[in-house]
Amino acid sequence: MKNRLVQKAITLAITVAVLMVGLMLISDVVRDRIYNRDRAVQSVVNSTAGSQTVFGPVLVQQCTREAIAKDSEGRAETRLVSFQRYALPDSLQHSASAQMQPRTRGLYQVNTFVLADQLTARFAPGNQLQGKPEASNVRHCDAPRLMLPVSDPRGIRTASLRINNQEVALEPGTGHPTYTRGLQSKPLAAAADANAPMDVKLALELVGTERVGFVPLGGTNQISMQANWPHPSFGGNFLPSRRDITDASFDATWNISALASSARQGFLSGKPLCSPADPDAGFEQESSQCLEQFGTHFIDPVNPYTLSDRATKYGLLFVVLTFVAVGMFEVLKKLRVHPVQYLLVGSALCSFFLLLISLSEHLGFEKAYAIGAAACVLLLGYYASHILGSVRRGLPFAALIAVMYGLLFVLLQLEQTALVVGSLALFAVLTIVMVATRKVDWYAFGKGDDSAPVPPAPMAPAQPWPLPKEPA
């Protein structure tokens, strides 16, 4: 090819393709570390308890009724069928306090907590036990029990129940066909009187991992929660009506009426309790299929794996912008930079992302970012001083790389405005390139040195012919 510009474009495209393979391999390393972190969380969950959701208490009664069915020969016969009747509280209050107890698995930290919940519920007089519509043919009903479903009962440390100021013993399990895990009381003979109010006080200490939630089963629900964690992520079907977040803790309150929630109807119809798969998903679930809930996720905003994964996605943009900077020096200063030198510069940029994920596991994200960025800026500044011909050209190039790393750090810290900041930065770079190269004759630049005529080699001067020697 005679056009040097076309040759350079093809070689740079091949170089970028090679660097993209390297970035993909680094992205695989980041995803592998994220997978290992998830395995560490699951290991802690298997050893302690997972995310916790508390709902209830609910008064439940096991009954039998007569039902007419046909046998195998088509003859009608009467059978006894078991079913349950429920009474939901008219008012429900939770006063919860969570203390964080981080656990570690190797290099990974997992946020576990101990929740102390003081639960108060009131069943007003006339709150009848509700069952199926065909429950009129009731033959027998056992004494009612009080049940408290918990999503992971392995985390229950202590629990004590008082009904109308009387201590009541608790048993594991709920006896419910859908919400099987949790606690239930001994049979309550006194609670069978529907004309008497019932005041319930339950003290519960619960261990969990990363998330705690509640289900508003009361006619009126008031939940107050505080924790020594400054980064709560509130989610679910209801947000707190009041919240106070400081640098060391948070305090939040929910006030929910049964008029605004379908949790009571969902419980009576047996809707499943759904849990989010990851922190970013929050508590968002299909409300028509899952029981309504709300709560708090104890997130770590400076998650080195999430930030490293986001940073790696900017790797190709870093390489392209750096190549643009080197190309501008090459065009404006009429230099010649070999594709191998472009490859080495791009490799240094790619190594930054590998340094970031490896150092952040030991030093934290901010320190790892500062060390990795400083090392790459110094290396590229030193190398650019040689390939660009002088230190006066290498220092501005190093400053440009430092600005790019600073911009990337800002983008990683932003969530809502990252797109607009990145778009403005790219537009600014394009403006600088267009202004700086507005007088470049690209046609002249594209002509290689081999297209000029080659001057003929100078002829060597003629040597005189040696004369014959005269005879002596």
Phi, psi and omega in degrees: 000139181270337185271114183292330180295319179293318178300315181295320180297319180293315180295323178291325177297319177296319179297316179297321179298319178296317180292328176297323176298317177298319177296323178295321178294321177294321177298324177296323177296317180298315179296326177294321178292323176297320178297319178296324178294318178297323176294324177294319176298316180295327177295319177294318179299318180295332182270333182242270178195157180272201176296146187244137172228128183246133173211149186115192009280159180230136176272124185233144182224128179271126183227165172234147180221163177274138177221138180266125180222165180257139178277189183294337180264006177085008179272140180284139178214157181262130179234157175263127182240134178273144174206171182239146174244148186230150169230124181263149184292146176282328176222145184218132180227136173239129171241097190248144176223126183248134175246123182283138177225082182299139176244155180236143171231099184068240179273356193252138178253136181238134182274105172251161184217161172240118184256124173255113186241122173259108187254131179232129180222150179227127173256109185288160176300140181088002178282091187284149173290130184254136177227202180287155181301329182272020184276018181287330181272055183281128178266321184201145175226133175286170174295138182292159176233160175253125182241150178227096178291140177226136186296324179223091184292350176298337182275359181286118177267305178221153177204133177223139186235134174231128178240119184052045177066020176242133179291133180234134181286153182243152177230154176287153179088166181240336185077004179273141182291336181256311182260081190277338187261137179148215183231156172213154182271170169294162178305137183251095181291323183291334184283354180290343179281107184287347181272358180252136177290157179227119177256127185243132174231125183230124175257121187230131173245123192227136176256140180206180183232118166070335184211143174225138183220166181223155176243124184278085182269353181277163173296318169234137184233127175231116182237122175243138184216138175223152182203153178273057180219123186272002185232066177279149173238099182282138181202187181103201182277348181219136174263157181295143177283339176214139177211146180224112184246125177245186180286348183233346186200179173213157179219125184222152180223135175245136173233111188230132177259152177295341177291338182257001185227147175254018182296322181295314178295322178295324178293315182294330178271357176079032177295143181287155175270117183258144179239143178291148182278335183209162182300322182293336180284345181062218178250017186291119176219168175291112184297334180285346184246340187237156177289134180295141180205172177202169180163205189223137173251129180272091186267160173250105185293335179257064178278112185297331182284318177294316180293322178294322178295319177294321180295321182297330180293341176269003186300313181297321177298321177301313182297315182295315181295323178292319177296325176297318179296315178295319179297324177296318175298320181295322182281312186286326182259004178054053178257169175237114178248125184285148177303329177297324177292322173300318181297319179294320177297315178296325179294322177296321178295318180294325181295337178301317184291328175289320175298322184297311183289325182286318181286327183293338178290341183246327187250350189095157188292315186295314179295318179297320179295317181296316182292313180297317180294317180297318180297317181291322179296316179295317181295313181291325176295318178294316182291322180294329178298333180270316184284338178263356170101345181195161177292329180297334175270331180288324181294314176299325178296317178296321178296322178296317178297320179297320178296321179297318178295321177297319178295320179297320179297320178296317180297324180291331180279336181271146176240309184282329186247015182296321182294315182292321178294317178296321179295317178296321180295317178296321178296322178296319178296316178298322178296316180297317180296317182293320179292319183290331184252019184292337182253011181281131175271095185292333177294317179291323180293329183286344180279123180283166179293338182282352178277344179281151180294140181270120180293145180294151179290138179297141180281144179286143179298143181292138178270134178297140179289132182293132179281149177290144180286139177285146178292145179291000000 
